[in-house]
Amino acid sequence: MLAKSEAINIGTKKHEHRESKSENKFKYTVDRITKNIFMISSWVSVISLLSIIAFVFYKGLTPFVFKGYSFTDFLFGSEWLPSADKFGISSMIVTSIISTIGALVIGTPIGVLTAVFISEVAPKRISKIISPAVEVLAGIPSVLYGVFGLAVVVPAIQDTFNMPKGQSLLAIIIILSIMMLPTIISISETAIKSVPQAYKEGSLALGASKIETIFKVIIPAAKSGILAAVVLGVGRALGETMAVILVAGNSPMMPTSLLDSVRPLTTNIALEMGYSFGTHQEMLFATGVVLFSFILILNLILNKLSNKAVK
């Protein structure tokens, strides 16, 4: 009887061992498949990015490498007349830089102060209203910002300055500064809320007022996150197209005033890519190369500033 019981126990243990081994093998297989899926996904992302960059740079550099066009004339030339074989984008570069800086100057203080208000100053019932409103603002399609600019901002500029039309560099700056706000507010709010409570309590315990604590303790402690918000906001401003087309006026001339009708780099590509061919199309790709380089350089600079802020 005892021998039979031992035999049953041994058989049960062997069965459990086989089940455990089978279960471990299944888990290992699932882990390996999951790991491969993650790796394939990451490689798809990297290859897609490299493919886009390679294609744009190949098409954009073809006129200068194989057709003898001067890259210096392209960058510093002031005339864009494809029908006359003249391709100069200096006016568009200046327009893009001025509009981005202008939007940054207006949008950053408003965005950061709004984030401070939501996270540190406003009562909870008010912040619960403003935060969702900011998220809704972020979800509005860019073309609707452009329609708003065309219907409200452009006529206001036209009436205020007594101009024949209000589509201008100033209208671009106003619209881009509004479009930057959701990004800057959301990320800055998150960065401010992540500041340890001990920082605030220590500052208040030392006799600092609430406003002094906000501007001398909380904002400096959250500056890396705020700079990250500015980086993303600037990227949106520099790469925006549809809204800018509606309020820019689209004149490829060098701006001499904020009230001039202008054409940024993105607008130039969007307006003419549909019907361009040959060298004209390649020069539009070259414009894309310049735009990509600007965004890359800007991100590198702001990322370095962000890293210094962390240190």
JOVENLIN-V833599 format. One record per helix or strand of 2 or more residues. SS is the DSSP state (H for helix, E for strand). FROM is the first residue (numbers start at 1). TO is the last residue. If there is no record, write none. Layout:
ss={SS:SS}
from={FROM:FROM}
to={TO:TO}
This chain:
ss={H:H:E:H:E:H:H:H:H:H:H:H:H:H:H}
from={2:71:80:82:86:90:124:142:169:197:210:223:242:265:278}
to={66:76:81:84:87:121:139:160:193:205:221:239:248:272:310}
